[in-house]
C-alpha cells in the first residue's frame, strides 16, 4: 500500500501559492462621510447624508453651546474675581469687572472656547471631518494663512492712514485713534491680546464664515443667502452704532466671499486676527480698553479706513491666490 503523499503535481502543473495572510478582517465603516469632490468651500457639507435637520440642529447646538460657554466663563470669572480682589459691579456685560484687562480675558475666553464646539458639531451632527471646516484641503493651510497675514498688516496700515486723513480733513480729533497711557497700561493687555485674540478671532470665523456658510451651501447653489444671513448674524452680536454695524457687516460679507474665492478660512482668519490685535492694542495704549469692550459709538470717518483696508486686502489676497494657484475646490 502506497503512503498518501498528497495530490500529484505534474511537470507542467505549478504549485498553488500559499497566501501568508489567508484571513483579513472586514473593514469597519468610517463615521465620517466622504468629502464631495470638486466642491467649493461653501458646499463641503453637501455630503450623501446632507439633510436640512442636520443644519438646523447643528445651528441650535452652536447657539446654545455659545450661550452656555459664555455663562460658564462669566460665573468662573466672578469667582476668580472674588478670590483675587478684582472689583465686580452691576451693569452691562462689558462693565461687570472693574479691571479692564480682566474683563478682556473673560470676553476673549467666552468666544475662543466656542472653537472646539464648532469642530465637534461638524463631526457629530454632520458626520464630516472637522478639517473640512477649515478649507477644501481638509486642513488649515498655514503657509497660505501667513501670507494672508502679511497682506492684512499692509491693508490695516493703509486703512488706519485713510481714517486719520478723513478725521483730519473733517476737523475731528485725531487723538481718538492714537493715544499713549504708558507701558504699564499697555503691556498687561498686550500679553492677553497676543495670547487669546487668535483663538477668539478664529472661533468667530469658524462659526460665521465656516458653519453658517456651509450650512446654507449644503442645500443652495448660490452662496448669497449664506453670505447675507451669516454677516447679519455676525453684526447683530456687536453693540456698535449704525456706522459700526455697517463696518462689521461689510467685513463679514467680504470674508465670506473671500472664503469661497480662496477655498478656505485662512484669509478671513488672518485679517480678523490682525485687525483685533491692532484694535485692542491701540485701545490699551490709549488707556481706553474699557471703552473698546463696551463698543458703542463709532465715528463715521472710520468708514473711509474700512473701505481702504478691505479693498487692499481683497485685491492683495486674490492676486496672491492666483499667483500661488491656491486650490479653491475639493479634490
VEXDREN-2710 file (C-alpha; in Angstrom, 1 decimal):
% VEXDREN-2710
k/r/px/py/pz
1/UNK/0.0/0.0/0.0
2/UNK/1.4/3.4/-1.0
3/UNK/1.6/6.1/1.5
4/UNK/-0.7/9.0/0.7
5/UNK/1.6/11.9/-0.3
6/UNK/-1.0/14.4/-1.3
7/UNK/-2.1/15.5/-4.8
8/UNK/0.3/14.7/-7.7
9/UNK/1.9/17.7/-9.3
10/UNK/3.0/17.1/-12.9
11/UNK/5.9/18.7/-14.6
12/UNK/3.6/21.3/-16.2
13/UNK/1.3/22.0/-13.2
14/UNK/2.6/24.7/-10.9
15/UNK/2.0/24.5/-7.2
16/UNK/-0.7/26.7/-5.8
17/UNK/0.8/29.7/-4.0
18/UNK/0.2/29.9/-0.3
19/UNK/-1.0/33.4/0.8
20/UNK/0.8/34.5/4.0
21/UNK/-2.4/36.2/5.3
22/UNK/-5.3/33.9/4.5
23/UNK/-7.8/36.0/6.5
24/UNK/-8.3/39.7/6.6
25/UNK/-10.9/41.1/9.0
26/UNK/-13.7/43.2/7.3
27/UNK/-13.0/46.9/7.2
28/UNK/-15.1/48.9/9.7
29/UNK/-17.1/51.7/8.1
30/UNK/-15.8/55.2/8.8
31/UNK/-18.0/57.6/10.8
32/UNK/-17.0/60.5/8.6
33/UNK/-18.7/60.7/5.2
34/UNK/-16.6/61.2/2.1
35/UNK/-16.0/64.8/1.2
36/UNK/-17.7/65.8/-2.1
37/UNK/-15.3/66.0/-5.0
38/UNK/-14.9/69.3/-6.9
39/UNK/-16.9/71.2/-4.3
40/UNK/-16.5/74.9/-3.4
41/UNK/-15.7/75.8/0.2
42/UNK/-19.3/76.6/1.0
43/UNK/-20.5/73.3/-0.5
44/UNK/-18.3/71.0/1.5
45/UNK/-21.3/69.9/3.7
46/UNK/-23.1/68.7/0.6
47/UNK/-22.5/65.0/1.5
48/UNK/-24.5/61.9/0.8
49/UNK/-26.4/62.4/4.1
50/UNK/-26.9/66.1/4.0
51/UNK/-30.3/66.8/5.4
52/UNK/-31.9/70.1/6.5
53/UNK/-32.4/68.8/10.0
54/UNK/-28.6/68.4/10.4
55/UNK/-28.0/72.1/9.6
56/UNK/-30.9/73.2/11.9
57/UNK/-29.8/71.0/14.8
58/UNK/-26.2/72.0/14.4
59/UNK/-27.0/75.7/14.4
60/UNK/-29.1/75.3/17.5
61/UNK/-26.3/73.3/19.2
62/UNK/-23.8/76.0/18.4
63/UNK/-26.1/78.8/19.6
64/UNK/-27.0/77.0/22.8
65/UNK/-23.4/76.0/23.4
66/UNK/-22.2/79.5/22.8
67/UNK/-24.6/80.8/25.4
68/UNK/-23.6/78.1/27.9
69/UNK/-19.9/78.8/27.4
70/UNK/-20.5/82.5/27.9
71/UNK/-22.5/82.0/31.1
72/UNK/-19.9/79.5/32.4
73/UNK/-17.0/81.8/31.7
74/UNK/-18.8/84.7/33.4
75/UNK/-19.5/82.5/36.5
76/UNK/-15.9/81.4/36.7
77/UNK/-14.8/85.0/36.2
78/UNK/-16.9/86.2/39.1
79/UNK/-15.5/83.5/41.4
80/UNK/-11.9/84.3/40.3
81/UNK/-12.5/88.0/40.7
82/UNK/-13.8/87.4/44.2
83/UNK/-10.7/85.4/45.1
84/UNK/-8.2/87.9/43.6
85/UNK/-9.9/91.1/44.6
86/UNK/-11.0/92.3/41.2
87/UNK/-14.0/94.6/41.6
88/UNK/-17.3/93.2/40.4
89/UNK/-20.1/95.7/39.7
90/UNK/-23.7/95.5/38.4
91/UNK/-24.1/96.7/34.9
92/UNK/-23.7/95.6/31.3
93/UNK/-21.6/92.5/30.5
94/UNK/-18.7/94.7/29.5
95/UNK/-18.8/96.6/32.8
96/UNK/-19.1/93.7/35.2
97/UNK/-15.4/93.6/36.1
98/UNK/-13.7/96.7/37.3
99/UNK/-10.4/95.7/35.8
100/UNK/-10.5/96.2/32.0
101/UNK/-7.7/93.7/31.4
102/UNK/-9.5/91.0/33.4
103/UNK/-12.7/91.9/31.6
104/UNK/-10.8/91.5/28.3
105/UNK/-9.6/88.0/29.4
106/UNK/-13.2/86.9/30.2
107/UNK/-14.6/88.3/26.9
108/UNK/-12.0/86.7/24.7
109/UNK/-12.2/83.3/26.5
110/UNK/-16.0/83.2/26.2
111/UNK/-15.6/83.4/22.4
112/UNK/-12.4/81.4/22.0
113/UNK/-13.9/78.4/23.8
114/UNK/-16.6/78.1/21.1
115/UNK/-13.9/76.9/18.7
116/UNK/-13.8/73.2/19.8
117/UNK/-17.6/73.3/19.9
118/UNK/-17.7/74.2/16.2
119/UNK/-15.4/71.3/15.3
120/UNK/-17.4/68.9/17.5
121/UNK/-20.7/70.0/15.9
122/UNK/-19.4/69.3/12.4
123/UNK/-18.0/65.9/13.4
124/UNK/-21.1/64.7/15.3
125/UNK/-24.0/66.3/13.6
126/UNK/-22.9/66.4/10.0
127/UNK/-20.5/63.4/10.2
128/UNK/-17.8/65.4/8.5
129/UNK/-14.2/65.6/9.1
130/UNK/-13.5/68.8/11.2
131/UNK/-10.8/69.8/8.9
132/UNK/-13.3/70.5/6.1
133/UNK/-14.5/73.4/8.2
134/UNK/-11.0/74.9/7.6
135/UNK/-10.6/74.6/3.8
136/UNK/-11.1/72.5/0.7
137/UNK/-7.8/70.8/1.5
138/UNK/-9.3/69.3/4.7
139/UNK/-6.9/71.3/6.9
140/UNK/-5.7/74.8/7.7
141/UNK/-3.1/75.8/5.1
142/UNK/-0.6/77.5/7.4
143/UNK/1.8/78.9/4.8
144/UNK/-1.2/80.5/3.0
145/UNK/-2.5/81.9/6.2
146/UNK/0.8/83.6/7.0
147/UNK/1.0/85.2/3.6
148/UNK/-2.6/86.5/4.0
149/UNK/-1.5/87.9/7.4
150/UNK/1.2/89.9/5.7
151/UNK/-1.4/91.4/3.3
152/UNK/-3.6/92.1/6.3
153/UNK/-0.8/94.1/8.0
154/UNK/-0.4/96.2/4.9
155/UNK/-4.1/96.7/4.4
156/UNK/-4.6/97.7/8.0
157/UNK/-1.8/100.2/8.0
158/UNK/-3.2/101.9/4.8
159/UNK/-6.7/101.8/6.3
160/UNK/-5.6/103.5/9.5
161/UNK/-3.8/106.1/7.5
162/UNK/-7.0/106.7/5.5
163/UNK/-9.0/107.1/8.7
164/UNK/-6.5/109.6/10.1
165/UNK/-6.7/111.6/6.9
166/UNK/-10.5/111.6/7.0
167/UNK/-10.5/112.7/10.6
168/UNK/-8.1/115.5/9.9
169/UNK/-9.9/116.7/6.8
170/UNK/-13.2/116.9/8.6
171/UNK/-11.7/118.7/11.7
172/UNK/-12.2/115.7/14.0
173/UNK/-9.9/114.8/16.9
174/UNK/-7.1/112.5/15.6
175/UNK/-6.3/111.6/19.2
176/UNK/-9.4/109.4/19.1
177/UNK/-7.3/106.9/17.1
178/UNK/-3.9/107.2/18.7
179/UNK/-3.0/107.9/22.4
180/UNK/-0.5/106.9/25.0
181/UNK/-1.2/105.9/28.6
182/UNK/2.2/104.3/29.3
183/UNK/3.8/100.9/29.1
184/UNK/2.3/99.9/32.5
185/UNK/-1.1/100.1/30.9
186/UNK/-0.2/98.6/27.5
187/UNK/1.9/95.6/28.4
188/UNK/-0.6/93.5/30.5
189/UNK/-3.3/94.0/27.9
190/UNK/-0.9/93.3/25.1
191/UNK/0.0/89.9/26.6
192/UNK/-3.6/88.9/26.8
193/UNK/-4.3/90.2/23.3
194/UNK/-1.5/88.2/21.7
195/UNK/-2.3/85.0/23.5
196/UNK/-6.1/85.0/23.2
197/UNK/-7.2/87.1/20.2
198/UNK/-6.0/84.5/17.6
199/UNK/-8.4/81.9/19.1
200/UNK/-11.2/84.4/19.6
201/UNK/-11.0/85.6/16.0
202/UNK/-10.7/82.1/14.6
203/UNK/-13.7/80.9/16.6
204/UNK/-15.8/83.7/15.1
205/UNK/-14.6/82.8/11.6
206/UNK/-15.3/79.1/12.0
207/UNK/-18.9/79.9/13.2
208/UNK/-20.0/82.7/10.9
209/UNK/-17.8/82.2/7.8
210/UNK/-17.5/78.4/8.3
211/UNK/-20.5/76.7/9.8
212/UNK/-23.2/79.1/8.6
213/UNK/-21.8/79.5/5.1
214/UNK/-21.5/75.7/4.7
215/UNK/-24.9/75.0/6.3
216/UNK/-26.6/77.1/3.6
217/UNK/-24.2/75.7/0.9
218/UNK/-25.3/72.2/1.7
219/UNK/-28.6/72.9/0.0
220/UNK/-28.2/76.1/-2.0
221/UNK/-26.0/76.6/-5.1
222/UNK/-26.0/80.4/-4.8
223/UNK/-24.0/81.4/-1.7
224/UNK/-25.6/84.8/-1.4
225/UNK/-28.0/83.8/1.3
226/UNK/-25.3/82.3/3.4
227/UNK/-23.2/85.5/3.0
228/UNK/-26.0/87.9/3.8
229/UNK/-27.5/86.0/6.8
230/UNK/-24.1/85.0/8.2
231/UNK/-22.9/88.6/8.0
232/UNK/-26.1/89.9/9.6
233/UNK/-25.9/87.4/12.4
234/UNK/-22.2/88.4/12.9
235/UNK/-23.1/92.1/13.0
236/UNK/-26.0/91.5/15.4
237/UNK/-23.7/90.4/18.2
238/UNK/-21.9/93.7/18.2
239/UNK/-23.1/96.7/20.2
240/UNK/-21.9/99.5/17.9
241/UNK/-24.0/102.3/16.4
242/UNK/-25.1/102.2/12.8
243/UNK/-21.6/103.2/11.5
244/UNK/-20.0/100.4/13.4
245/UNK/-22.7/97.9/12.3
246/UNK/-22.1/98.8/8.6
247/UNK/-18.4/98.3/9.2
248/UNK/-18.9/94.9/10.8
249/UNK/-21.4/93.7/8.2
250/UNK/-19.1/94.8/5.3
251/UNK/-16.2/92.9/7.0
252/UNK/-18.3/89.8/7.4
253/UNK/-19.7/89.8/3.8
254/UNK/-16.2/90.2/2.3
255/UNK/-14.8/87.5/4.5
256/UNK/-17.5/85.1/3.3
257/UNK/-16.8/85.9/-0.3
258/UNK/-13.0/85.5/0.2
259/UNK/-13.5/82.2/1.9
260/UNK/-15.3/80.9/-1.2
261/UNK/-12.9/82.5/-3.7
262/UNK/-9.8/81.1/-1.9
263/UNK/-11.3/77.8/-0.8
264/UNK/-10.9/78.3/3.0
265/UNK/-10.8/80.4/6.1
266/UNK/-7.2/81.3/6.0
267/UNK/-7.7/84.8/4.6
268/UNK/-10.6/85.7/6.9
269/UNK/-8.8/84.4/10.0
270/UNK/-5.7/86.4/9.1
271/UNK/-7.4/89.7/8.7
272/UNK/-9.6/89.2/11.7
273/UNK/-6.7/88.4/14.0
274/UNK/-4.5/91.3/12.7
275/UNK/-7.5/93.7/12.9
276/UNK/-8.4/92.7/16.5
277/UNK/-4.8/92.7/17.8
278/UNK/-4.2/96.2/16.5
279/UNK/-7.7/97.5/17.6
280/UNK/-7.3/96.2/21.2
281/UNK/-3.6/97.2/21.2
282/UNK/-4.4/100.8/20.2
283/UNK/-7.2/101.0/22.8
284/UNK/-5.0/99.7/25.5
285/UNK/-2.1/102.0/24.6
286/UNK/-4.5/105.0/24.8
287/UNK/-5.9/103.8/28.1
288/UNK/-9.4/103.2/26.5
289/UNK/-9.6/99.5/26.7
290/UNK/-12.9/99.7/28.7
291/UNK/-14.5/101.8/26.0
292/UNK/-13.4/99.3/23.3
293/UNK/-15.0/96.5/25.3
294/UNK/-18.2/98.4/25.7
295/UNK/-18.3/99.2/22.0
296/UNK/-20.9/101.9/21.3
297/UNK/-20.4/104.9/19.0
298/UNK/-18.1/104.8/16.0
299/UNK/-17.1/107.9/14.1
300/UNK/-18.4/108.0/10.5
301/UNK/-14.9/108.8/9.3
302/UNK/-13.9/105.2/10.2
303/UNK/-15.8/104.0/7.1
304/UNK/-13.1/105.6/4.9
305/UNK/-10.4/103.5/6.7
306/UNK/-12.6/100.4/6.4
307/UNK/-13.1/100.9/2.6
308/UNK/-9.4/101.2/2.0
309/UNK/-8.5/98.3/4.3
310/UNK/-11.0/95.8/2.9
311/UNK/-10.2/96.9/-0.7
312/UNK/-6.5/96.5/-0.4
313/UNK/-6.8/93.2/1.4
314/UNK/-9.2/91.7/-1.1
315/UNK/-7.1/92.7/-4.1
316/UNK/-3.9/91.5/-2.4
317/UNK/-5.3/88.2/-1.4
318/UNK/-6.8/87.5/-4.8
319/UNK/-3.6/88.4/-6.5
320/UNK/-1.6/86.1/-4.3
321/UNK/-4.1/83.3/-4.6
322/UNK/-3.9/83.4/-8.4
323/UNK/-0.1/83.7/-8.3
324/UNK/0.2/80.7/-5.9
325/UNK/-2.5/78.7/-7.7
326/UNK/-4.4/78.3/-4.4
327/UNK/-6.9/75.4/-4.7
328/UNK/-10.5/76.6/-4.4
329/UNK/-12.3/73.3/-4.8
330/UNK/-12.0/69.9/-3.0
331/UNK/-10.0/67.1/-4.6
END
